[in-house]
Amino acid sequence: MTTGCVNLSCVFYALALISVAAVLVGVLGVRVVNALGRSSERFPGRISLVSVFVGAACMIKAAYGVLFLGQHHIAFLDIGAPLAFVPLQLDGLSAFFLCLISVMGVLTALYMQGYVCLNPNKNLPVARHYMLFNLLIASMVVVVIVKNTIAFVMAWETMLLCAFFILLSEHKGVRTRTIALVYLAYMHVGVVVLMAGFAAAGVYCGGMNLEDLAALQWSSSGGGVYYLLLVGFALMAGIVPFHSWITLKTSNTSTGNDLWLLSGLLTNMGVYGILRVIAETRTAPKYAGYVVLAFSVVTGLWGAINSIMQGDLRRIVLYNGIENVGIIGIGIGAGLIGHGNGLPLMAALGFSGAVFHTLNQTLFRGLLTYSVGAFVRAAHTSHLDLIGGLIKSMPLVAFLFLCGCVCVCGLPPFNGFVSIAVIFMGLLGAKTSANGAVLSVGVLGIASLALINGLTAIAFIKASGYALLSQPRSTQAAEAEPSPRSMTLPMVALAAVSLAIGLMPEPVLGVVKAVLLSMHISADIAIQETSTLVSSISRASLLPVFATVAILLLRSLTPKAQPIALVQGVGGQRSSASFFVAGSAPMVAVVARVASIVQGAGRVLPWSWQRARRALEVVGWLQGGQMRHYILYLLATLLITLLIVSG
């Protein structure tokens, strides 16, 4: 591709411009309506929904030809000095993320019709909110199709500023402004890192287009540029230790809409940046795969462990988002290791699982976020100690939330099982390597991924049990009402698509193959072998599902017991989600008595315990009282045991 000609041989360029223009027209429409005085809460939302829907239809039509027909579109946009001709490209990777932006943009716009317009926060500027939302979608579209690094950074900066103003508009107050400014500063650290990386790449490679990254050689300077770009995009993706911005805002009582916009769509952009760097460079430094895999394992475990420790539904979903980014990174790391060690099956399955899980986590993460938003709107809180019994007052949303829980735990027949299984198979591909380091990394990756899934199951069993079962623990939870259709329809659509992908993953695996081809990775054999096995397991899992449904139907036909009289509870105290902790209170006095007797023994035989005390102080720091530390100890023990067995 050269920057001196204009290629208009296909309709993609027109479709891309029409789609971006449609979104921008929606923004202008909101402005005009607000200026004319028709600032009702529903009218700006409908304009935003229509504009995003029309733009999404154009973008999906353009992406269809790339993902299913094998087309590849290149165009040049003359915007004058200083950029002159800006190259635009729609390959498999861009088309894939364009579809994610389009689908989730439409569903989020529809969801906001019920949530934002009926939000109890009367200080929320609705028209401005929709304007910023449309601008955010438009900037994301530009990010995935532009090929010039300067234009890329400009679009990236626009995207961050839109997210910043969305967060700032949610609530008024000093704390909100502080959180928003900290977020902005945090994100601009990533922008500075990206600018430094692209500037160094321009000097090293002699060009300012993304395709010029292919000239990088893995000397000390070339490898430094590669890692600099990965760090910049990892900060947006939420890789530990660059994850703090995702959970920073939840200390404020946000409406829940920024929850999805900032932690869902933006992390996808970080994943896109990492995959784009890998696609354009075509190779990687020798140890890049090991570095990515190590940080991803830590990210997945950190997110899973912290999700167990949370007492707020929103924070559980946010930490689970960090965990899923870690799973995606494990797939990317496995792909890089396989590519660098001559293991094509491991490389293909690793990257396939990463791309597939990006799609799946976008779907079920949106489903969980929408469900939690519906709970917050109905109960006016997401704290587990203040809600409960929502399955009775909101049965449809509760059922959809449970579907999201099954997805996120990686259980069949939903989509989370398929992508995680593909990543597992990619890690199993390490067994064909004669390199002991690759084999050990494969074993550690499998053990870590299994532990992450187990911890995720614990977190969401806790969340679903506390939120949906038992009795309401607050007046607001007792008075919760079902959500409007505009909020439930996006959730139903996401749950249905997640189930369809889990049962029939073949079409999506075909899309993944097109994405990998744009990354110069052949995955025909790997996907063919994986598709049959995974789909058969997923479909076989329907048998216990059907059996459970049959049992529930039979139970519904049996006569139910009729209440005779209301029994008054002893003491009349309403339980909370952590009420069981009170059972340990009577033991405090017993422990105190025993402690006083042991301390008295020191006055009789001081030498009998002082040496033991000094010895215990050496390892006493291990007993910190934090469950997350004990889980890490178990993980370390498990990994050391696996290394001994495999070595």
Sequence and secondary structure as in RCSB ss.txt:
>XXXX:A:sequence
MTTGCVNLSCVFYALALISVAAVLVGVLGVRVVNALGRSSERFPGRISLVSVFVGAACMIKAAYGVLFLGQHHIA
FLDIGAPLAFVPLQLDGLSAFFLCLISVMGVLTALYMQGYVCLNPNKNLPVARHYMLFNLLIASMVVVVIVKNTI
AFVMAWETMLLCAFFILLSEHKGVRTRTIALVYLAYMHVGVVVLMAGFAAAGVYCGGMNLEDLAALQWSSSGGGV
YYLLLVGFALMAGIVPFHSWITLKTSNTSTGNDLWLLSGLLTNMGVYGILRVIAETRTAPKYAGYVVLAFSVVTG
LWGAINSIMQGDLRRIVLYNGIENVGIIGIGIGAGLIGHGNGLPLMAALGFSGAVFHTLNQTLFRGLLTYSVGAF
VRAAHTSHLDLIGGLIKSMPLVAFLFLCGCVCVCGLPPFNGFVSIAVIFMGLLGAKTSANGAVLSVGVLGIASLA
LINGLTAIAFIKASGYALLSQPRSTQAAEAEPSPRSMTLPMVALAAVSLAIGLMPEPVLGVVKAVLLSMHISADI
AIQETSTLVSSISRASLLPVFATVAILLLRSLTPKAQPIALVQGVGGQRSSASFFVAGSAPMVAVVARVASIVQG
AGRVLPWSWQRARRALEVVGWLQGGQMRHYILYLLATLLITLLIVSG
>XXXX:A:secstr
  TTS   SSTHHHHHHHHHHHHHHHHHHHHHHHHTT   SHHHHHHHHHHHHHHHHHHHHHHHHHHHH   EEE
EEE  TTT EEEEEE HHHHHHHHHHHHHHHHHHHHHHHHTTT S TT  HHHHHHHHHHHHHHHHHHHHB BHH
HHHHHHHHHHHHHHHHHHHS  SHHHHHHHHHHHHHHHHHHHHHHHHHHHHHHHHS SBGGGGGG   SHHHHHH
HHHHHHHHHHHHT TTS HHHHHGGGS   SHHHHIIIIIHHHHHHHHHHHHHHHH S  TTHHHHHHHHHHHHH
HHHHHHHHH  BHHHHHHHHHHHHHHHHHHHHHHHHHHHHTT HHHHHHHHHHHHHHHHHHHHHHHHHHHHHHHH
HHHHS  BTTT   HHHH HHHHHHHHHHHHHHTT TTSHHHHHHHHHHHHHHGGGG S HHHHHHHHHHHHHHH
HHHHHHHHHHHHHHHHHHSS  SSHHHHT     HHHHHHHHHHHHHHHHHHH  HHHHHHHHHHHHHTT   HH
HHHHHHHHHHHHHHHTHHHHHHHHHHHHHHHHS           STT    TTGGGGGGTTHHHHHHHHHHHHHH
GGGT THHHHHHHHHHHHHGGG    HHHHHHHHHHHHHHHHHHHH 
